[in-house]
């Protein structure tokens, strides 16, 4: 969505193509919901019995309920609020794995998965990494072959933040269920952008963030925990929950077991409104538009001399994330020129996913990345194409 810049480039229109980092702009209802909570309510949910505390608790429950509907969880109390997907993944990793356990991940994972797993590997957890194709795709057969007697959980992203590649979630979920092991899905890039049914897909744990395709704010996110998994999943934090306050032990019931400390209620209010926007608009409609935008860019940019695209070129096989290199030039230099000369805001580098770049052959320099969103227009795409065309002949 073009906006007027406050920079030295007077009257330059800015085009935001960094939605895989944080979606922007948000639906108007997202802003209104957070503002209304902050101005008109302001109380802490579950910490008092007065009317504004009760109203705050209602807002939190409504957001849980909307998220539950979006992912097909069936029970809103299976949703735990966290500050982001990284925290949710850390709960799923540090809360489950012990020395002697075996975990499986893929070569396309974000550092939010690989860093905790690598830390536990040094403490005696066994780790296997399923290698992926240069397009970032993983063969479920490879994962199946890696399963051992001590395999406890499979960790897999739903779609790459580098290439957009969509992973075979349903197939891997069936494998995990058939072997009686847990399946944790990193849905940071896909909640709100792709259809998800945690029950149908045999997902045991699902980590999501609020500030990307859910149209919420930074500092919001959460973890879906399938019924029964909480019995084996230790919390990352212990403390005040507003429940069982007479006891020194942490509550053992959902979601309180994992929600120590005062919640980010104004953020959750905005997140709930963003999720409601998705439910009302329809994931299919959002997906259709984003396919059109990324598909058009790849179709046109693929003919630009010196431009190399990474990942699938079929927009149906990916989220609207497009990584590229231009004439082998430094991605940081290209990103700076896109910003200063064309008002296009994008991201360059390794995108906190070095393993993914090793897989696709763009390590250590990384790539440029355009990530389109629902509020982008075809005019934004045309401007992006024109910009890379001009930069290609500099």
N, C-alpha and C positions, 0 to 999 in steps of 0.2 A: 504494500500500500504506500503510494508516494506521500511524503510529507515535506514541509518546508524545512530546510536545514538552517541551523543557527550558526553554522561555520562561516569561514571567510568566503566560501563559494556562494555568493549571494544568489538567491532565487533558484538554487539547485534543488531538484526534487530527489529525495532519498527513496531508494527501493530496498526494502528489507528482505534479504534472502538468507537468513540465518535461523530459520524456524526449527531446525534440528537441535539447536542450542537452547533457544527459548522462543516460543511462538509469540508473535507480535504483529499487529495489535490483537487485543482480546475482544471478545464480544462485549457489547455495552453492558449487558447484565452482569458480567464478571466485575466490572468496576463498581457498578451500583450496589451489588450485594456486599462487597467489602466495605464500601463507604457507609452503607446503611448500618452494618454491624458496628463499625467503629463509632459512628455518631449517635445511634439510637439505642444500642444494646450495651456493648462493652463489657458485660460480665463474663466470668469464667464458667465454662460448662462443668457440671459435676462437683463444684466446689462450694456451693451454697444452695439454699432452698428458696431464695427470693425470686421474684418474677423474671428479672433479666438474666439470672443464671439459668433458670429453666428455659428461657427463650434461646439462650446460647446453646444449651444442650440439644434443643430441637433442631437448630441449624446444623449442628454436627451430625445428628442422626440422619437428617434429610440428605446430607452429602454422602454419608455411608450408603444410604438406600439407593441413591442415584448411581453410585459407583457399582454397587452390587447388581443393579439391573443392567448396566453397561457391559459387565463381564460375565453375566449369567451365574453369579455366585449363589443365588437363591436365598441367602441369609446375610443381611447387612452387618451383622455382628462378626462376620468373618473378615471384615476389613479393618486393618490397623492403620492409624495415621502416623506418618513419619515426616521428617523434614524434606526428604527427597528419596529417589530410588536408591541412591548409594547407601543410605542408612538402612533401607529395607533389605538390600542385598547383604549388608554386613550382618544383620540379624540372621538371615537365611544361611550364611556361611559359618560365622563364629558360633551361632546358636545350635548348629547341627553336628558339625564335624569334630571328631576326636582323633587323637593319635591311633593309627591302625586302620582308620576308615579310608576308603577310596572314593574320589570324586572325579567326574568327567566334565570337561568344558570344551569349547571349540576355539579354533584359532582366530576367530573374528571377535572375541569378547572385548568389551570395554574394560578399562582398568578398574572400574568399580567391582568387577568380578575377579579379574586376574590378580590384582594386588592382594586382596584378602586371602585368596587361595594360595598364592605364592608364599605369603607369610605363614600360613598353616602348614605348608609343605615343609618348611624348616622345623616345624614342631612335630613332625611325624605323620602328617596326613599324606596319603599317596594321591598324586594327581596325574591324570592322563589328558592330553590335549588332542582332540580330533582335528586333523588338518583339513583345510577347506580348499576349494578350487580357486584359481586366480580371480574368479568373479565373486568369491566370498561365499560360495554355496557349500553345504556340508551334506554328505551322503549318510542317511540314517543307518545304513548297513555298517559303516565304520564305527559309529557309536555303539551299536549292538555288539560288535566284536570286542569292544573294550571292556564290557561289563565283566566284573569278577565276583567272587563270593563275598568280598568285603566292600563292594560298591554300595554306597549309601545314597548318592544323589547325582543327578545330571543337571548341570547348569548350562543354560543356553539363552542367547538373546533372540528376540522375536524378529528383529530387523536391525541391520548394521547402521550405525550412525555415520559410517564412512562411505559405504557403497549403496546403502538402502536395501541390500539383498534380504529378501524375506526367507526365513528359515522354515524347515518342514516340522512345524510344531506338533501338529496332530500325529504325525508318524512317530516322532520321538516320544510323545506322550504315551502312545500305545505300547512302545517298547518298554518304557519305564514301568507302566502298570502291569505289563505281562511278567516282568521280572521282580515285581514287588519292591521297587526302589522309588525314591522320591524324584520329582521333576520340578525344578525351579526355573521359571521363565522371567527373563529381564525384558519387561515390556515398556521400558522408558521411551522408546521411539514409536510405539504402536498403540498404546491405550488411547482410544478416540479416533485413531486413523485407520485401524484394521479391525475387522470383526474378531472378537475373542469370546470364547465360551469355556470357562475354566473347567466345568464338569465334563463337557464333551471332549475336551482336549486332554483330559487326565492331568491337569496341572495341580501340583501339590502346593506350590508357593508361587506367587506372582508379584514382582516388584514393579511399581509404577511411580512416575513423577508427575506433579501437577502442572509444571510450567511449560510443557511442550504441547502435545496434541490434545491435552485435556483443557487447554485455554485457561489455566489457573495461573497463580503467581509463583515466583521462586519461594522456596521454603515450605513447599507442600509436596506431599507424595504419600505413598503407603505400601502396605503389604497385604495381599490376600493369603490367608492360611486355611487350607482345606481342613474340614472337620477331622479331628483326631491327631493332626500333625502338631498341634500346640502341646501335646503331652510329651513330645520329644524335642521341642524347640525351646532353648533357653533364651530369656530376654537379654538384650544388650545393655539396658539400663534398669536400675531398680530405684524406686522412690515413691513419691506421693502420687496417688491415682484418684483420690476422692472416694475410694471404696475400701472396705475392710480396714479403716484407719486405726482400729483398736489393736491390730496385729502388726508385728514387726516383719512378718514374712510378706513377700510380694503376692498379690492375688494370683490365683492360678486359672482364672477364667478369661474368656475373650470379651472385648479386646483389651481390657484393663491390664492384663499381664505384660503387655508390650507398650503401654502408653503412659510411662512415668513422666511427671512434669506437666505443666500447663500447656494445653494445645495452642497451636497457632490459629485461633478461631477466626480472625478476620481473613486469613489466608484460606481457611477451609470454607468460609462463606463464599469467597470468590470462586474457589474450586468447584463447589457444588453448583454454582450458577453456570460455570463453564461446561460441566458435565451435562446439565439440563439442556444447554444449547445444543450439544451433540445429540442427545436423545431426541430432541424436537426436530433437528435438522436431518438426522439420520446418518449413520456412519457410511452408508452406501453413497449418499449424495456428496459427502465430503471426499470420499475416496475417488469418486468419478471426476470431480474437479481437479484434484491433485494429480491424477493420472494424466489428464489433459495438459496440465501445465508442464510437468516434467517430461512428458512424451514429446511435446512440441519443442522444448529446448533441446533434448537429445537428438531429435530428428534434424534440426537446423544446425546445431553446433557441431554435430558429427561430420559435417562437410567443411568445417573451418580448417584451413591448412595449419598443421602443427599442433592441433588440439587432440589430446588423447583422453578418452573417457574411460573410467574404471567401473567395474561392476556390470550387472546385467544392462543391456540396452533396451530390453522389453520393459516398459513402465509397469506392466502387470506383475512383474516379478520383484518389484522393489517399492519402497516408499519413495516420496518425491525428493530424494536426496541424490545429488549428482556431483561426483568427485571428478576432477580433471586436472591435467597439466597442460600448460601452453608453451610449446617450443622448448620444453625442458627447463624453463625459467623458474627462478625461486618463487614458490607459492606466496610467500610473504610480500614480495615485491609486486606480484600481480594483484593481490588483495588490496594493497595500498593504492595502486593505480585505479582499481575499480572503485574504491571509495572516493579518492580525491578528484579523479577526472570524470567519473560517471555517476557518482552518488549511489553506487551499489554496495550494500553492506553484506559481506559474506564472511567465511571463515577459512583460514589457511593453516596448514601444519598437520599434526598427527591426531588431532581430535580426541585426545585422551585414549587412544586405541592403537598403540604401537604394534601389537600383534596383528591387527587387521591390516595395517600397512605393510608389514612383513609378508603377509599372505598374498596381497595383491601386487607386490613389487614396487611400492612407493616409499619404502623406508630407506634412509632416515629423514628425508626432506618432507615427506607428506604430500598433500595435494591441496588444491583449491576446492572449496565445496560450496555449491549453491543448494540450499534446501528451501523448496517452495512450500507454501502453506495455503490454507483455505482462503485467506484474505488477500492473497496475491491475485493479480489479473494477468490476462494474456498480454497486455501492454508491458507489464513488468518483464515477462518472458522475452518479448521482442527487444526491449532495451538491453537485457542481459546478452542476447545473441549479438546485437550490434556492438556491444562493448568488447566482447571477446574477439569479434572479427577485427575491430580496430586495433586491439592490442596485439593480435597475431602478426600484424604487418609493421609494428614499430621497429 
